[in-house]
Amino acid sequence: MDLNVKTKIIEVSGNKIVEFISDNILIENVQDVLDLLVNQECRGANMFIIHENNLPAAFFDLKTGMAGEILQKFTTYNIRAAIIGDFSKFSSKSLKALIIESNKHGQILFVESIDEAIKKFIRA
């Protein structure tokens, strides 16, 4: 995991949202997710923003199982997560279905901007 990860704390309507900021891949496996969740600056937050470029290509290839394992950790620990990016470039029908289903339930969001993530976090 990138040791130069920065966090930005966004407080909205009494909610603490942590945005992870890095130019590098932050999450390569399930342990990396757990490390981010126990980060001192993340304590007390139950909403996280991760950028698409902080995830490896394998995450978006559902055959690897990586997305399922990683997203399950957020669900298990009752953490809402938003992944920010342009997902229209992916042609996988199963990935598109995962994105649609995830966005319906709201635990894990795939959105285009931080503003969109915050609005959906607060609305739910």
N, C-alpha and C positions, 0 to 999 in steps of 0.2 A: 504494500500500500504506500502511496505517496505520503511522505512525512511532512511535506510542505503544504498540507491542506489547511486552508483558512476557512473560518466559519463566519457567517454574518447572521446575527440574531435579528429577526423581524418580529416585532410584537404588534399584534393586531387583535383588538377586542378581547384582551386578556389572554390571548394564545401566544405561545412562544414557538416560532417557526425557525428552524436552523437551515440555512442554505450553505452547502458545501461548495467551496470555490477552489478550483485547481485547473491547471492546463493539462494535467495528466490523468491517467486512469486511476481511480481511487478504489474501485471495487473489482477485484479479480476472483473473489471466492466468498463463501459464506462467512468465514472468519473476519474478512475485511468489513463486512456489514456490522458484525458484532463489535468490532473495534470502534467503528464510527459511532455506534449507538451508546457506548460507554464513555465516549470522549467527555471530559469534564465540562466543556462548554455546552454539551448537548443535554445535560441533566435538567430535568424539568420540562423538556420539550417533548411533544408527541406528534410533531409534524416536521417533516424533513423535505428539503428540495435538493435534488441531485441532477446534474446536467448530463445529457446524453453522452457527451465526450468523456465523461468520467467512468463510463462503463465499457468493457471490452466488446468487440464485435461478436464474440460468442454469446453474450447476453441476448442479442437480438436474433440469434439462430436457435429457435426453440428446441431443435433436435439435441442440443447439448445438455439441456436440463438446467442450465445455469440460471435462467430467468426465474423458473419455478422455485428453485432452492432459495434464491436471494429474496424474492418477493414474499415467500413463506415466512421468512424471519421477521419482516415488517408486520405481517399479519399476526404471527405468534405473539409478538410483544406489543400488539395493539398500537402500532406506530403508523400514522398516515404518511405516505410518501408521494411526492410528485417528481416525475422525471420530465425534465424540460428538454425539448428538442423538436426537430422536424422529422416526423415519422413517416411522412408521405414518400420518402425515398426508398422505404422497404417494401418489397413486392410480395413478401410471404403472406399468404391468406391466413395462416394460423396466427401469425404475429398481429395482423390487423384485427382478428377476432379477439385475441387476448386484450388488445388495447381498448376495443369497444366494450368488452365485458368489464374490464377493470374500471373504466371511466363510469360505467353504470353504477357500480357498487361504491365507488368513492374512496375505498381504503388506499388503493394505489392509483394515481392519476398519471396519464401521459398527456401532457399539455405543451403548448408552444411558447408560453412565457411565464415569468414569475408572477406577474399580475394575475394571469388566468388561474394559476395554482392557488394563490392567496384567496381569490374570490371563491373558488370551489371549496377550499378548506373551510372558510368561514361560513359559507352558505349551508354546508352539511350539518 
